[in-house]
Amino acid sequence: MKKDLYLTEENRKEKSVQWLKECRKYKKTNPFNFNLKTAALVVLDMQKVFLEKDSHAFIPSGVTIIPIINKIVTKFNEYKRPIIFSRHIFPESKESLLYKIWRNSIDLNQEESELVEEIKSGGIILIKRNYSAFRKTNLETILRKNKVKQLVVTGLMSHLCCDTTTRDAFMLGYEPFFVVDATATYNETLHLGTLRALSHGFSVPIVSEEIINWKENPKM
């Protein structure tokens, strides 16, 4: 698998503009508008296994999105909106489909399964055992309890857990927003392919600044 540092703090804004422009080829207008007061934030799998350089699963651009996610977390805390952090765990079982795909496992008790210390906490920690944060978890119960209408998706990896969670959110009736510069994966080809597909039929692509600088409209 080719791994690239395709997203850096230096090129982030330029890349975001390029990606949004590309997404517009597949959906020219937004089907819904962002409203932080009805939203929840999911921060998917910002774990040591994906963010430490000596790990076999290291995602170079994942390090770039850490401070961006932290700013979004701060914004959601400011409005006292739900924040859910996930940890991706799957067993070393030859019967597991994930094990058949990856030929390895992530154990709950392993240090590498923990969230990196650089990520701000303060939200709900969710253990998930599949790509989707909805699959066999209480995520939907949390969202319903908090009367959430929109879901902001950030974290790792764009084309796997972020993608699948976004699609499930849409199918369950939530309005998903996929943060183009606060999600990452192994290379830009996979990342951009995800953005194209999701913006065509499942979510609104959004840049982190739109969330961080969001202000309540008095008419809302």
C-alpha positions in Angstrom: 0.0 0.0 0.0 1.4 3.4 -1.0 1.5 5.8 1.8 1.9 9.6 1.2 2.1 12.7 3.3 -0.4 14.3 0.9 -1.9 16.7 3.5 0.3 19.1 5.4 -0.5 22.3 7.4 1.3 24.2 4.6 -0.9 22.8 1.7 -4.1 22.1 3.7 -6.1 25.2 2.5 -5.0 24.8 -1.1 -5.9 21.1 -1.0 -9.3 21.8 0.6 -10.2 24.2 -2.2 -9.1 21.7 -4.8 -11.1 18.9 -3.2 -14.3 20.9 -2.8 -14.0 22.0 -6.4 -13.7 18.3 -7.4 -16.7 17.4 -5.3 -18.8 20.1 -7.1 -18.5 18.1 -10.3 -20.6 15.4 -8.6 -23.1 17.6 -6.6 -23.3 21.3 -7.5 -25.3 22.4 -4.5 -25.5 21.3 -0.8 -28.7 19.4 0.0 -28.6 20.7 3.6 -26.9 23.5 5.6 -24.7 23.0 8.6 -26.2 23.9 12.0 -23.9 23.2 15.0 -26.8 23.4 17.4 -28.3 20.2 16.0 -25.0 18.4 15.3 -22.9 15.8 17.0 -19.2 15.2 16.3 -17.6 11.8 15.7 -13.8 11.5 15.9 -13.0 8.1 14.4 -10.0 5.9 15.4 -7.3 8.5 16.3 -5.3 5.7 17.8 -1.6 5.1 18.3 -1.7 2.2 15.9 -2.5 4.6 13.1 -0.6 7.7 14.3 2.8 6.4 15.6 5.5 6.4 13.0 6.9 3.0 14.0 3.5 1.3 13.6 2.8 -0.9 10.6 -0.5 0.9 10.0 0.9 4.5 10.3 -1.0 7.1 8.3 1.3 10.0 7.5 -1.4 12.6 6.9 -3.2 11.5 10.0 -0.8 13.5 12.1 -1.7 16.6 10.2 -5.4 16.5 11.1 -4.8 16.2 14.9 -4.7 20.0 15.6 -7.6 20.5 13.2 -9.8 18.0 15.0 -8.8 19.6 18.3 -10.2 22.9 17.1 -13.4 21.3 16.1 -13.7 19.6 19.4 -13.2 22.9 21.2 -16.0 24.4 19.1 -18.4 21.6 19.9 -17.5 21.9 23.6 -18.3 25.6 23.4 -21.8 24.8 22.3 -22.1 21.8 24.6 -22.8 19.5 21.7 -22.2 15.7 21.8 -18.7 14.5 20.9 -18.0 10.8 20.4 -14.5 9.3 20.1 -14.2 5.8 18.7 -11.5 3.1 19.2 -11.4 0.5 16.5 -11.0 -3.0 18.0 -11.2 -6.4 16.3 -10.1 -9.8 17.5 -7.5 -12.2 16.3 -10.0 -14.7 15.0 -9.6 -16.4 11.6 -13.4 -16.4 11.4 -13.6 -12.6 11.5 -14.0 -10.9 8.1 -11.8 -8.1 9.3 -9.0 -10.5 10.2 -9.4 -12.2 6.8 -8.9 -8.9 5.1 -6.0 -7.5 7.3 -4.4 -10.6 8.7 -3.9 -8.9 12.1 -5.9 -7.6 15.0 -6.2 -4.7 17.4 -6.7 -5.8 21.0 -8.5 -3.6 23.5 -5.8 -4.1 26.0 -2.9 -3.2 23.7 -1.4 0.2 24.2 -1.5 0.9 20.5 -5.3 0.7 20.5 -5.5 3.7 22.8 -6.2 7.2 21.5 -3.1 9.4 21.0 -2.5 11.8 23.9 -2.5 14.8 21.5 -6.2 14.4 20.8 -8.4 16.4 23.2 -10.8 14.2 25.2 -13.9 15.2 27.1 -16.4 13.2 25.0 -17.8 9.7 25.0 -15.4 6.9 24.2 -17.0 4.3 21.9 -15.6 0.9 21.2 -16.4 -0.3 17.7 -15.6 -3.7 16.2 -16.3 -2.9 12.6 -15.8 -0.1 10.1 -19.1 1.7 11.0 -19.4 3.4 14.3 -23.1 2.5 14.2 -22.6 -1.3 13.9 -23.4 -3.0 17.2 -22.7 0.1 19.3 -24.9 2.5 21.2 -24.1 5.5 18.9 -27.6 5.8 17.6 -29.0 5.8 21.1 -26.6 8.6 22.1 -27.7 10.6 19.0 -31.4 10.1 19.6 -31.1 11.0 23.3 -29.4 14.3 22.3 -31.9 15.0 19.5 -29.1 15.1 17.0 -30.0 15.8 13.3 -26.6 16.2 11.8 -23.4 14.2 12.1 -19.9 15.7 11.5 -17.4 13.0 10.6 -13.7 13.3 11.3 -10.8 11.0 11.8 -9.4 7.8 10.2 -9.5 6.3 7.7 -11.3 8.3 5.0 -12.2 5.3 2.7 -13.0 2.8 5.4 -14.4 3.8 8.9 -15.2 7.4 8.0 -16.8 6.4 4.7 -18.9 3.6 6.2 -20.0 5.6 9.2 -21.1 8.4 6.9 -23.1 6.2 4.7 -24.8 4.5 7.7 -25.6 8.0 9.2 -27.3 8.9 6.0 -29.3 5.7 5.8 -30.4 6.2 9.4 -31.8 9.7 8.7 -29.0 11.9 9.8 -27.5 14.7 7.7 -23.8 13.9 7.4 -21.0 16.4 7.0 -17.6 15.0 5.9 -14.7 17.3 6.9 -12.3 17.1 4.0 -9.3 18.4 5.9 -10.1 16.6 9.2 -10.2 13.1 7.7 -7.3 11.2 6.3 -6.1 7.9 4.9 -3.0 6.3 3.4 -2.9 8.4 0.2 -4.7 11.1 -1.8 -6.1 8.7 -4.3 -8.2 6.9 -1.7 -9.1 10.1 0.1 -10.3 11.9 -3.0 -12.2 8.9 -4.3 -14.1 8.8 -1.0 -14.9 12.6 -1.2 -16.2 12.1 -4.8 -18.5 9.2 -3.9 -19.8 10.5 -0.6 -20.6 14.0 -2.0 -22.5 12.5 -4.9 -25.0 10.6 -2.8 -24.4 10.6 1.0 -23.0 13.8 2.6 -21.9 17.4 2.3 -18.2 18.0 2.0 -17.1 20.7 4.4 -13.9 22.5 5.4 -12.9 22.6 9.0 -13.0 26.5 9.1 -16.7 26.4 8.3 -17.3 24.6 11.5 -14.6 26.4 13.7 -15.9 29.8 12.6 -19.6 28.9 12.7 -21.9 31.5 14.3 -25.5 31.1 15.2 -28.0 32.8 12.9 -30.5 34.7 15.1 -33.3 33.4 12.8 -32.5 29.8 13.6 
